[in-house]
Amino acid sequence: QVQLVESGGGLVQPGGSLRLSCAASGSSFSINAMAWYRQAPGKERELVAHFTSGGNTNYADSVKGRFTISRDNAKNTVYLQMNSLIPEDTAVYYCNAGYYSGGYYPRYWGQGTQVTVSS
């Protein structure tokens, strides 16, 4: 089993920045990658950014150039640096531990952290 705890959400003005953190514990043989998802009110959950099994990164077109996923293996923590935030980025952000093989397959979810972009 894998446990994930997100932190770092909050209210930010358009153009501002936030950094989300996801602390992971436990282990599973079905896990070889990590990701961030988000879900806005009335919309489906979408994949925002993820690592591949080889350590490369992929991003949704809507966040390319603004968001950066990174990790600190010593701390078992994954981050999502979000810059140039816009109101459309408002959502609950979820950390996920999953499996990558030609695509990302989610397995374990965190509880989510709210990000609100508003003036």
ABEGO torsion letter per residue (X at the ends): XBBBBBBGBEBBBBGBBBBBBBBBBEBBAABABBBBBBBBBGBBBBBABBBBAAGBBBBBAAABGABBBBBBAAAGBBBBBBBGBBAAABBBBBBBBBBBBGBBBBABBBAEBBBBBBX
